Amino acid sequence: MSIDRRQLIAGVSASLASGPVPASGRVAGGTGSGDTTSSASPIRTSGSLKPQNRFSGDYQTARRRFLEAAAAVGAHVEHHRLPGFDGPDGRPLFMDAARIGPADADAVVVSVCGTHGAEGFCGSAAQTDWLLSEAPQRNLPKKVSAVLVHAVNPYGFAHLLRTNEHSVNINRNAIDFTAPLPENSLFEEIFATFPTRAGHDEDLVAEFGAARAAAEKKYGKWEVNDALGRGQYTNAAAPEYGGTRSEWSSQTLFSILKKLCAGARHIAYLDWHTLVSIGDGKLVYLCFNQTGDHLFERAGAWWGREAIDREAVNKQWSTGTANRRPSRNGILMWGVQRALAPQADVAGAVIEFSSDPIELLSNPEGSQRVWVYSRWLRHTRDYQSPMGRFVAAYLRETATPTRRSFQEAALTAARGSYARAFAGAARWAEENVSARPGKLVYYSAFV
Ligand SMILES: [Zn+2]
């Protein structure tokens, strides 16, 4: 513990407490404290790039903007209400889908956001921006359509949490629940050494950090990162819990795509996430196709072979936390491929928006603090007290910075990513080839 850290948090508290608070329904958009002017940004912008109308301060505003944009371009729209759970403001929660283009398209660009709840703000902004700036002008290539799915995990999105209404990480949930569940005994061993007391204080953040450091010393840095991150199926109160059954978010997404991509043989898949600290406007492509197979190569042809290269991505993604990418259980993209096989094959990636290093995440205890704060907010559901408002605003800011320069750079990058995916989908459709889903997996070690 140090005075400096307390001062840092006090300072953040003062600046964020006047920012977006989800329960109040107020909208911060791009005007939150900490904004910088666009003139400081080296990123080219056009008159149509309007981050203040794309980035929302809360789930309900993000949803409204997405639906208004979809309606403005005449999209086919569907709404799927999450049963049994509402937002912190008591309002209902939905996964929404919009299709632009023919129902019998041979190739479909599928873009989803909010798989990790609070990470949905950037992806939502990218989707709405594409609808408003690109879709009306774009004569979608022949035999190509777009399906945008908004808020795969609306509970997490609205509550500013990574996991869903059952504390499940939807990006670890696509496994075979009829078979024995994946084991992760090292996770249990490490988690048993973590503090169990409730709270949100800085001493608790430090205790988590110390426990993790001790585990890294004992087992190795990559081993701890892998055990804590790859997914576990034994402890619903612990992070990266993959659940005991296919969750509503997974099932609903699969059924939406089966219906809206019913005539497709090929899917270009973009699952928007945040946040890696390697620079504003940079994207990290976590391609979950099998390394070197034809679908992996196809995604590389769109976004650049170097963009999906395993070693290059390891360096970008790990940002010092591990020397190579940890393994993964139950990635949602694998579930999408399984749901659509054998009629359609899926090439694509989880795409992480990046920002310049920010104080909230880049200080040594950043990830521990998000962990502690998320746990406290989930247990207390206190979105109204001064501390609850601060914690909610902190989690919102760490998921998507409200700096205007970040938002402009992120939207510019997303536009490029969409453009390349649509061009690739057009070529795929022109080739007139059968679907080849490749190997269907529930797990990958990425070696
Ligand atoms: Zn994520």
Residues whose N, C-alpha, C, O or C-beta is under 5 A from the ligand:
A	BS01	ZN	H116 E119 H273 T274
